[in-house]
Amino acid sequence: MKPHEIAFLEEIADNRSASIASAMRDGTADVELVESESRLTVHGRLWVRGYLTDRFSMYRAGTTGNPNLTAEDLERIAEFVDEHQAGFAAELYS
């Protein structure tokens, strides 16, 4: 993943975490998504990974013409979610 692509994910985390939390609340009423104020459950992390994978695939398609992601891209998105889960959890916890 290139630096500008990681910056794209950072922008989403910084600017859309409240919107993501709202979508998580609306779409998964019967599943626990937040473990604590700073930690998502496994289901919560998977939900955010799916959201970011979708957004990143659209970004990649727009910048390269190819929406396909590599295994390394998916691993980096998973790491990104693990690193930034406190921000997403705080939005859900409130």
MODELLER restraints for C-alpha pairs under 7 A, 6 or more apart:
rsr = mdl.restraints
at = mdl.atoms
rsr.add(forms.Gaussian(group=physical.xy_distance, feature=features.Distance(at['CA:1:A'], at['CA:73:A']), mean=6.05, stdev=0.5))
rsr.add(forms.Gaussian(group=physical.xy_distance, feature=features.Distance(at['CA:17:A'], at['CA:88:A']), mean=5.70, stdev=0.5))
rsr.add(forms.Gaussian(group=physical.xy_distance, feature=features.Distance(at['CA:17:A'], at['CA:91:A']), mean=6.82, stdev=0.5))
rsr.add(forms.Gaussian(group=physical.xy_distance, feature=features.Distance(at['CA:18:A'], at['CA:91:A']), mean=5.79, stdev=0.5))
rsr.add(forms.Gaussian(group=physical.xy_distance, feature=features.Distance(at['CA:21:A'], at['CA:88:A']), mean=6.57, stdev=0.5))
rsr.add(forms.Gaussian(group=physical.xy_distance, feature=features.Distance(at['CA:21:A'], at['CA:91:A']), mean=5.90, stdev=0.5))
rsr.add(forms.Gaussian(group=physical.xy_distance, feature=features.Distance(at['CA:21:A'], at['CA:92:A']), mean=5.36, stdev=0.5))
rsr.add(forms.Gaussian(group=physical.xy_distance, feature=features.Distance(at['CA:32:A'], at['CA:41:A']), mean=6.94, stdev=0.5))
rsr.add(forms.Gaussian(group=physical.xy_distance, feature=features.Distance(at['CA:33:A'], at['CA:40:A']), mean=5.80, stdev=0.5))
rsr.add(forms.Gaussian(group=physical.xy_distance, feature=features.Distance(at['CA:33:A'], at['CA:41:A']), mean=5.13, stdev=0.5))
rsr.add(forms.Gaussian(group=physical.xy_distance, feature=features.Distance(at['CA:33:A'], at['CA:43:A']), mean=5.67, stdev=0.5))
rsr.add(forms.Gaussian(group=physical.xy_distance, feature=features.Distance(at['CA:33:A'], at['CA:44:A']), mean=4.12, stdev=0.5))
rsr.add(forms.Gaussian(group=physical.xy_distance, feature=features.Distance(at['CA:34:A'], at['CA:40:A']), mean=4.27, stdev=0.5))
rsr.add(forms.Gaussian(group=physical.xy_distance, feature=features.Distance(at['CA:34:A'], at['CA:41:A']), mean=5.22, stdev=0.5))
rsr.add(forms.Gaussian(group=physical.xy_distance, feature=features.Distance(at['CA:34:A'], at['CA:44:A']), mean=6.32, stdev=0.5))
rsr.add(forms.Gaussian(group=physical.xy_distance, feature=features.Distance(at['CA:34:A'], at['CA:89:A']), mean=5.82, stdev=0.5))
rsr.add(forms.Gaussian(group=physical.xy_distance, feature=features.Distance(at['CA:34:A'], at['CA:92:A']), mean=6.68, stdev=0.5))
rsr.add(forms.Gaussian(group=physical.xy_distance, feature=features.Distance(at['CA:34:A'], at['CA:93:A']), mean=6.74, stdev=0.5))
rsr.add(forms.Gaussian(group=physical.xy_distance, feature=features.Distance(at['CA:35:A'], at['CA:41:A']), mean=5.18, stdev=0.5))
rsr.add(forms.Gaussian(group=physical.xy_distance, feature=features.Distance(at['CA:36:A'], at['CA:89:A']), mean=6.99, stdev=0.5))
rsr.add(forms.Gaussian(group=physical.xy_distance, feature=features.Distance(at['CA:37:A'], at['CA:89:A']), mean=5.56, stdev=0.5))
rsr.add(forms.Gaussian(group=physical.xy_distance, feature=features.Distance(at['CA:37:A'], at['CA:90:A']), mean=4.92, stdev=0.5))
rsr.add(forms.Gaussian(group=physical.xy_distance, feature=features.Distance(at['CA:37:A'], at['CA:93:A']), mean=5.42, stdev=0.5))
rsr.add(forms.Gaussian(group=physical.xy_distance, feature=features.Distance(at['CA:38:A'], at['CA:85:A']), mean=6.84, stdev=0.5))
rsr.add(forms.Gaussian(group=physical.xy_distance, feature=features.Distance(at['CA:38:A'], at['CA:86:A']), mean=4.00, stdev=0.5))
rsr.add(forms.Gaussian(group=physical.xy_distance, feature=features.Distance(at['CA:38:A'], at['CA:89:A']), mean=5.32, stdev=0.5))
rsr.add(forms.Gaussian(group=physical.xy_distance, feature=features.Distance(at['CA:38:A'], at['CA:90:A']), mean=5.84, stdev=0.5))
rsr.add(forms.Gaussian(group=physical.xy_distance, feature=features.Distance(at['CA:39:A'], at['CA:85:A']), mean=5.94, stdev=0.5))
rsr.add(forms.Gaussian(group=physical.xy_distance, feature=features.Distance(at['CA:39:A'], at['CA:86:A']), mean=5.42, stdev=0.5))
rsr.add(forms.Gaussian(group=physical.xy_distance, feature=features.Distance(at['CA:39:A'], at['CA:89:A']), mean=5.50, stdev=0.5))
rsr.add(forms.Gaussian(group=physical.xy_distance, feature=features.Distance(at['CA:40:A'], at['CA:85:A']), mean=6.18, stdev=0.5))
rsr.add(forms.Gaussian(group=physical.xy_distance, feature=features.Distance(at['CA:40:A'], at['CA:89:A']), mean=5.47, stdev=0.5))
rsr.add(forms.Gaussian(group=physical.xy_distance, feature=features.Distance(at['CA:45:A'], at['CA:81:A']), mean=6.54, stdev=0.5))
rsr.add(forms.Gaussian(group=physical.xy_distance, feature=features.Distance(at['CA:48:A'], at['CA:81:A']), mean=6.90, stdev=0.5))
rsr.add(forms.Gaussian(group=physical.xy_distance, feature=features.Distance(at['CA:49:A'], at['CA:77:A']), mean=6.44, stdev=0.5))
rsr.add(forms.Gaussian(group=physical.xy_distance, feature=features.Distance(at['CA:49:A'], at['CA:78:A']), mean=6.08, stdev=0.5))
rsr.add(forms.Gaussian(group=physical.xy_distance, feature=features.Distance(at['CA:49:A'], at['CA:81:A']), mean=6.45, stdev=0.5))
rsr.add(forms.Gaussian(group=physical.xy_distance, feature=features.Distance(at['CA:57:A'], at['CA:67:A']), mean=4.87, stdev=0.5))
rsr.add(forms.Gaussian(group=physical.xy_distance, feature=features.Distance(at['CA:57:A'], at['CA:68:A']), mean=6.57, stdev=0.5))
rsr.add(forms.Gaussian(group=physical.xy_distance, feature=features.Distance(at['CA:57:A'], at['CA:69:A']), mean=6.71, stdev=0.5))
rsr.add(forms.Gaussian(group=physical.xy_distance, feature=features.Distance(at['CA:58:A'], at['CA:67:A']), mean=6.16, stdev=0.5))
rsr.add(forms.Gaussian(group=physical.xy_distance, feature=features.Distance(at['CA:60:A'], at['CA:66:A']), mean=6.32, stdev=0.5))
rsr.add(forms.Gaussian(group=physical.xy_distance, feature=features.Distance(at['CA:60:A'], at['CA:67:A']), mean=5.29, stdev=0.5))
rsr.add(forms.Gaussian(group=physical.xy_distance, feature=features.Distance(at['CA:61:A'], at['CA:67:A']), mean=4.09, stdev=0.5))
